[in-house]
Amino acid sequence: MKQAIYGLLLYVFLMLPPVVTLLESIMSFHMHMQMPLLIIAGLLMTPFLQKKFPRLFEKWNQNGVPGILLFTIIMIYWMFPRTMDEALTIQAVQVFKFISLPFLAGVPLRDSWRKLGGFGKNVIYVSFSIMFGFMGILYVFSESQLCNNYLIVEQKTLGWGFIALAVCIIIYFIQLLFIDESEYE
C-alpha cells in the first residue's frame, strides 16, 4: 500500500503546473525525466490496482504479452518528435500523456514483466536498445529541427541521451549473459 501512495504522490507532484513547466522547458528533461517518472508512478501504483481489479489483469494480461505490447506501443508513440510537440501545444495530447504513460505503460510493464519468460525479457532488452539507438541517431544527426518547440542543440542532447540509454541496456543485457541471477535471489 505504501508503494501506491508513493506512486500517487509522485503522479500528483508531476502534475503540478510549476513542475510541468520546468520539466517541459528542456527537451531532455521532457523525454528522459518527466516521461520515465510518469511510468515509475504507474509502476508504483500497480500492486494496488492489481488488488482492486485482479480479474482484469488475469483476463487481459494472462501471459504478459498483451501488456508488454501495450507498453511498447505507448513508448514508441511518445518517442515521435511530433507527439512531444503536440503535448506542448495541444491540451488533449498533454492530458493523454499524463494518462497513457502511468496507466497504459507503467502498469502493464510491471504486471507483464514478472509474467514474461527469459526470452521475452531478452527480446524487450534488444528491441529497446535498437529503438533507442535509432532514435538517438535520428535526433543527433538530423540536419533539420525535428521539434518546433525545442532548439537543435536540445535535440542533439536528447539524441545523445538516447544513445547512452541504448549502450546502458546493451551493457546490462551482456552482464545478464554472464551472471546467474538465481545466485542473488
BELMORA-V748360 format. One record per residue. N is the residue number from 1. SS is DSSP state (h for helix, s for strand, l for the rest). OMEGA is omega in degrees with one decimal (NA if undefined). NEAR is the number of other C-alpha atoms within 8 Angstrom. Layout:
BEGIN
N/SS/OMEGA/NEAR, N/SS/OMEGA/NEAR
END
This chain:
BEGIN
1/l/179.5/6, 2/h/179.6/5, 3/h/-178.7/9, 4/h/178.8/12, 5/h/177.7/9, 6/h/178.2/11, 7/h/178.6/14, 8/h/178.0/10, 9/h/178.0/8, 10/h/-180.0/11, 11/h/179.4/10, 12/h/179.1/8, 13/h/-178.8/8, 14/h/179.3/11, 15/h/178.9/9, 16/l/-175.6/8, 17/h/178.2/6, 18/h/179.2/6, 19/h/177.8/10, 20/h/-179.3/10, 21/h/-179.5/8, 22/h/-175.1/8, 23/h/179.4/11, 24/h/-178.9/11, 25/h/179.4/8, 26/l/-172.8/10, 27/h/-179.4/11, 28/h/176.5/12, 29/h/-178.6/11, 30/h/-174.6/12, 31/h/-171.7/11, 32/h/177.5/10, 33/h/-177.0/10, 34/h/-176.8/12, 35/h/176.1/10, 36/h/178.5/9, 37/h/175.7/10, 38/h/177.5/15, 39/h/179.2/14, 40/h/176.0/11, 41/h/176.7/15, 42/h/177.9/15, 43/h/-178.0/13, 44/h/-179.7/11, 45/h/-174.5/15, 46/h/-178.6/13, 47/h/178.2/10, 48/h/-179.7/9, 49/h/177.2/9, 50/h/177.8/9, 51/h/-177.6/7, 52/h/-175.8/6, 53/l/-175.3/8, 54/h/-177.7/9, 55/h/179.3/6, 56/h/-178.6/8, 57/h/178.7/11, 58/h/-175.0/8, 59/h/-171.5/7, 60/h/180.0/8, 61/l/-173.3/13, 62/l/-177.3/9, 63/l/176.9/8, 64/l/-177.1/13, 65/h/179.0/10, 66/h/-179.6/9, 67/h/-178.7/13, 68/h/174.1/12, 69/h/177.2/8, 70/h/177.0/11, 71/h/-178.1/13, 72/h/179.5/9, 73/h/179.5/8, 74/h/179.6/12, 75/h/179.4/10, 76/h/-179.8/8, 77/h/-175.6/8, 78/h/176.1/9, 79/h/178.9/10, 80/l/178.8/8, 81/h/-177.8/9, 82/h/-179.6/8, 83/h/175.8/11, 84/h/177.4/11, 85/h/-177.8/11, 86/h/177.5/10, 87/h/179.0/12, 88/h/-173.4/10, 89/h/-177.8/6, 90/l/-175.1/8, 91/h/-178.4/8, 92/h/178.9/7, 93/h/176.2/10, 94/h/178.4/11, 95/h/178.7/8, 96/h/178.3/8, 97/h/-177.4/9, 98/h/175.4/10, 99/h/-172.3/9, 100/h/-174.7/10, 101/h/178.2/15, 102/h/-169.2/15, 103/h/178.2/11, 104/h/175.5/12, 105/h/-176.2/16, 106/h/-178.6/17, 107/h/178.5/14, 108/h/179.2/13, 109/h/-178.0/12, 110/h/179.2/10, 111/h/-175.4/13, 112/h/-168.9/14, 113/h/-179.7/10, 114/l/-179.7/8, 115/l/-179.4/9, 116/l/174.7/12, 117/l/-179.5/7, 118/h/180.0/6, 119/h/179.4/7, 120/h/178.7/8, 121/h/178.9/10, 122/h/177.1/9, 123/h/179.3/8, 124/h/178.3/8, 125/h/-176.8/11, 126/h/-178.6/11, 127/h/-177.8/8, 128/h/176.5/10, 129/h/177.1/13, 130/h/-178.5/9, 131/h/179.1/9, 132/h/177.6/12, 133/h/178.5/13, 134/h/180.0/8, 135/h/177.6/12, 136/h/178.7/14, 137/h/179.2/11, 138/h/-177.3/9, 139/h/-176.4/12, 140/h/-170.3/12, 141/h/177.1/7, 142/l/179.9/9, 143/l/-177.3/4, 144/l/179.4/5, 145/l/-176.0/9, 146/l/178.5/10, 147/l/-177.8/11, 148/l/-174.4/7, 149/l/-177.5/6, 150/l/179.6/9, 151/l/179.9/9, 152/h/179.4/9, 153/h/176.2/6, 154/h/178.4/11, 155/h/179.9/16, 156/h/177.1/11, 157/h/177.1/10, 158/h/179.4/15, 159/h/176.9/14, 160/h/174.8/10, 161/h/176.7/11, 162/h/-179.7/12, 163/h/177.5/13, 164/h/177.3/8, 165/h/179.7/11, 166/h/179.3/14, 167/h/178.7/10, 168/h/178.8/8, 169/h/179.0/12, 170/h/178.5/11, 171/h/178.1/8, 172/h/-179.8/8, 173/h/-179.8/11, 174/h/178.6/8, 175/h/177.1/8, 176/h/-179.5/9, 177/h/-174.8/7, 178/h/-177.5/6, 179/l/176.4/6, 180/l/-176.5/8, 181/h/-177.4/7, 182/h/177.6/5, 183/h/-175.7/5, 184/h/-179.5/5, 185/l/NA/4
END
